[in-house]
Amino acid sequence: MKRIFHNKLVRDRIPDIVRENGGTPFSHEIRDDDVYHEELALKLIEEAKEVLEAQQKRNRESLLTEIADVQEVLGALMSAYGIGPSEVEMVRVKRNVQRGGFSKRILLEFVEEGKA
């Protein structure tokens, strides 16, 4: 019998889906908050990479799916830390005012530091 090792955080229904497809999942619930938070952060990186891959393929449907996955992980992170959407929005607006957004499409090539 072939085993495929994942050792990563997955969506709640994945073990059920594996069973429905004839597989036998080996999984457990993460009980340690620190481990859960770390796994969420790793999942966010995984999903962000998938956004990049979908963008590179120029596949809008795939891109939309991956962006939704990023939002799902962000929602779980916010919930895990007790952060509400209005709190995030307030910080986002503040940072936008202070540092700008991305609408001007600026690519910083390098910074030449002045002599002190």
CNS distance restraints for C-alpha pairs under 8 A (distance, minus, plus):
assign (resid   8 and name CA) (resid  39 and name CA) 7.04 0.50 0.50
assign (resid   8 and name CA) (resid  43 and name CA) 7.73 0.50 0.50
assign (resid   9 and name CA) (resid  39 and name CA) 6.01 0.50 0.50
assign (resid   9 and name CA) (resid  40 and name CA) 7.14 0.50 0.50
assign (resid   9 and name CA) (resid  43 and name CA) 6.73 0.50 0.50
assign (resid  10 and name CA) (resid  14 and name CA) 6.51 0.50 0.50
assign (resid  13 and name CA) (resid  17 and name CA) 6.24 0.50 0.50
assign (resid  14 and name CA) (resid  18 and name CA) 6.13 0.50 0.50
assign (resid  15 and name CA) (resid  19 and name CA) 6.30 0.50 0.50
assign (resid  15 and name CA) (resid  25 and name CA) 5.63 0.50 0.50
assign (resid  15 and name CA) (resid  27 and name CA) 7.50 0.50 0.50
assign (resid  16 and name CA) (resid  20 and name CA) 6.14 0.50 0.50
assign (resid  17 and name CA) (resid  21 and name CA) 6.25 0.50 0.50
assign (resid  18 and name CA) (resid  22 and name CA) 6.52 0.50 0.50
assign (resid  18 and name CA) (resid  23 and name CA) 5.14 0.50 0.50
assign (resid  18 and name CA) (resid  24 and name CA) 6.63 0.50 0.50
assign (resid  18 and name CA) (resid  25 and name CA) 6.34 0.50 0.50
assign (resid  19 and name CA) (resid  23 and name CA) 4.90 0.50 0.50
assign (resid  19 and name CA) (resid  24 and name CA) 5.73 0.50 0.50
assign (resid  19 and name CA) (resid  25 and name CA) 6.89 0.50 0.50
assign (resid  30 and name CA) (resid  35 and name CA) 7.08 0.50 0.50
assign (resid  30 and name CA) (resid  36 and name CA) 6.03 0.50 0.50
assign (resid  31 and name CA) (resid  35 and name CA) 7.92 0.50 0.50
assign (resid  31 and name CA) (resid  36 and name CA) 7.40 0.50 0.50
assign (resid  32 and name CA) (resid  36 and name CA) 6.24 0.50 0.50
assign (resid  33 and name CA) (resid  37 and name CA) 6.03 0.50 0.50
assign (resid  34 and name CA) (resid  38 and name CA) 6.21 0.50 0.50
assign (resid  35 and name CA) (resid  39 and name CA) 6.11 0.50 0.50
assign (resid  36 and name CA) (resid  40 and name CA) 6.15 0.50 0.50
assign (resid  37 and name CA) (resid  41 and name CA) 6.32 0.50 0.50
assign (resid  37 and name CA) (resid  77 and name CA) 7.11 0.50 0.50
assign (resid  37 and name CA) (resid  80 and name CA) 7.24 0.50 0.50
assign (resid  38 and name CA) (resid  42 and name CA) 6.24 0.50 0.50
assign (resid  39 and name CA) (resid  43 and name CA) 6.02 0.50 0.50
assign (resid  40 and name CA) (resid  44 and name CA) 6.16 0.50 0.50
assign (resid  40 and name CA) (resid  73 and name CA) 6.69 0.50 0.50
assign (resid  40 and name CA) (resid  76 and name CA) 7.57 0.50 0.50
assign (resid  40 and name CA) (resid  77 and name CA) 6.45 0.50 0.50
assign (resid  41 and name CA) (resid  45 and name CA) 6.48 0.50 0.50
assign (resid  41 and name CA) (resid  77 and name CA) 7.76 0.50 0.50
assign (resid  42 and name CA) (resid  46 and name CA) 6.29 0.50 0.50
assign (resid  43 and name CA) (resid  47 and name CA) 6.11 0.50 0.50
assign (resid  43 and name CA) (resid  73 and name CA) 7.07 0.50 0.50
assign (resid  44 and name CA) (resid  48 and name CA) 6.02 0.50 0.50
assign (resid  44 and name CA) (resid  70 and name CA) 6.23 0.50 0.50
assign (resid  44 and name CA) (resid  73 and name CA) 6.02 0.50 0.50
assign (resid  44 and name CA) (resid  74 and name CA) 7.26 0.50 0.50
assign (resid  45 and name CA) (resid  49 and name CA) 6.22 0.50 0.50
assign (resid  46 and name CA) (resid  50 and name CA) 6.44 0.50 0.50
assign (resid  47 and name CA) (resid  51 and name CA) 6.35 0.50 0.50
assign (resid  47 and name CA) (resid  66 and name CA) 6.48 0.50 0.50
assign (resid  47 and name CA) (resid  67 and name CA) 7.96 0.50 0.50
assign (resid  47 and name CA) (resid  69 and name CA) 6.50 0.50 0.50
assign (resid  47 and name CA) (resid  70 and name CA) 5.64 0.50 0.50
assign (resid  48 and name CA) (resid  52 and name CA) 6.51 0.50 0.50
assign (resid  48 and name CA) (resid  66 and name CA) 7.69 0.50 0.50
assign (resid  48 and name CA) (resid  67 and name CA) 7.95 0.50 0.50
assign (resid  48 and name CA) (resid  70 and name CA) 6.54 0.50 0.50
assign (resid  49 and name CA) (resid  53 and name CA) 6.31 0.50 0.50
assign (resid  50 and name CA) (resid  54 and name CA) 6.11 0.50 0.50
assign (resid  50 and name CA) (resid  66 and name CA) 6.23 0.50 0.50
assign (resid  51 and name CA) (resid  55 and name CA) 6.10 0.50 0.50
assign (resid  51 and name CA) (resid  63 and name CA) 5.82 0.50 0.50
assign (resid  51 and name CA) (resid  66 and name CA) 5.22 0.50 0.50
assign (resid  51 and name CA) (resid  67 and name CA) 6.31 0.50 0.50
assign (resid  52 and name CA) (resid  56 and name CA) 6.13 0.50 0.50
assign (resid  53 and name CA) (resid  57 and name CA) 6.35 0.50 0.50
assign (resid  54 and name CA) (resid  58 and name CA) 6.29 0.50 0.50
assign (resid  54 and name CA) (resid  59 and name CA) 5.80 0.50 0.50
assign (resid  54 and name CA) (resid  60 and name CA) 7.58 0.50 0.50
assign (resid  54 and name CA) (resid  62 and name CA) 5.62 0.50 0.50
assign (resid  54 and name CA) (resid  63 and name CA) 4.97 0.50 0.50
assign (resid  54 and name CA) (resid  66 and name CA) 7.48 0.50 0.50
assign (resid  55 and name CA) (resid  59 and name CA) 6.43 0.50 0.50
assign (resid  55 and name CA) (resid  60 and name CA) 7.55 0.50 0.50
assign (resid  55 and name CA) (resid  63 and name CA) 6.00 0.50 0.50
assign (resid  58 and name CA) (resid  63 and name CA) 7.92 0.50 0.50
assign (resid  59 and name CA) (resid  63 and name CA) 6.07 0.50 0.50
assign (resid  60 and name CA) (resid  64 and name CA) 6.05 0.50 0.50
assign (resid  61 and name CA) (resid  65 and name CA) 6.28 0.50 0.50
assign (resid  62 and name CA) (resid  66 and name CA) 6.21 0.50 0.50
assign (resid  63 and name CA) (resid  67 and name CA) 6.10 0.50 0.50
assign (resid  64 and name CA) (resid  68 and name CA) 6.20 0.50 0.50
assign (resid  65 and name CA) (resid  69 and name CA) 6.29 0.50 0.50
assign (resid  66 and name CA) (resid  70 and name CA) 6.27 0.50 0.50
assign (resid  67 and name CA) (resid  71 and name CA) 6.30 0.50 0.50
assign (resid  68 and name CA) (resid  72 and name CA) 6.20 0.50 0.50
assign (resid  69 and name CA) (resid  73 and name CA) 6.36 0.50 0.50
assign (resid  70 and name CA) (resid  74 and name CA) 6.12 0.50 0.50
assign (resid  71 and name CA) (resid  75 and name CA) 6.02 0.50 0.50
assign (resid  72 and name CA) (resid  76 and name CA) 6.34 0.50 0.50
assign (resid  73 and name CA) (resid  77 and name CA) 6.16 0.50 0.50
assign (resid  74 and name CA) (resid  78 and name CA) 6.09 0.50 0.50
assign (resid  75 and name CA) (resid  79 and name CA) 6.12 0.50 0.50
assign (resid  76 and name CA) (resid  80 and name CA) 6.02 0.50 0.50
assign (resid  77 and name CA) (resid  81 and name CA) 6.30 0.50 0.50
assign (resid  78 and name CA) (resid  82 and name CA) 5.88 0.50 0.50
assign (resid  78 and name CA) (resid  83 and name CA) 4.69 0.50 0.50
assign (resid  78 and name CA) (resid  84 and name CA) 6.55 0.50 0.50
assign (resid  78 and name CA) (resid  85 and name CA) 7.98 0.50 0.50
assign (resid  79 and name CA) (resid  83 and name CA) 6.03 0.50 0.50
assign (resid  79 and name CA) (resid  84 and name CA) 7.44 0.50 0.50
assign (resid  83 and name CA) (resid  87 and name CA) 6.62 0.50 0.50
assign (resid  83 and name CA) (resid  88 and name CA) 7.31 0.50 0.50
assign (resid  84 and name CA) (resid  88 and name CA) 6.58 0.50 0.50
assign (resid  85 and name CA) (resid  89 and name CA) 6.13 0.50 0.50
assign (resid  86 and name CA) (resid  90 and name CA) 6.08 0.50 0.50
assign (resid  87 and name CA) (resid  91 and name CA) 6.47 0.50 0.50
assign (resid  88 and name CA) (resid  92 and name CA) 6.05 0.50 0.50
assign (resid  89 and name CA) (resid  93 and name CA) 6.10 0.50 0.50
assign (resid  90 and name CA) (resid  94 and name CA) 6.26 0.50 0.50
assign (resid  91 and name CA) (resid  95 and name CA) 6.12 0.50 0.50
assign (resid  92 and name CA) (resid  96 and name CA) 6.07 0.50 0.50
assign (resid  93 and name CA) (resid  97 and name CA) 6.19 0.50 0.50
assign (resid  94 and name CA) (resid  98 and name CA) 6.20 0.50 0.50
assign (resid  95 and name CA) (resid  99 and name CA) 5.59 0.50 0.50
assign (resid  95 and name CA) (resid 100 and name CA) 6.92 0.50 0.50
assign (resid  96 and name CA) (resid 100 and name CA) 4.30 0.50 0.50
assign (resid  96 and name CA) (resid 101 and name CA) 5.33 0.50 0.50
assign (resid 102 and name CA) (resid 106 and name CA) 7.21 0.50 0.50
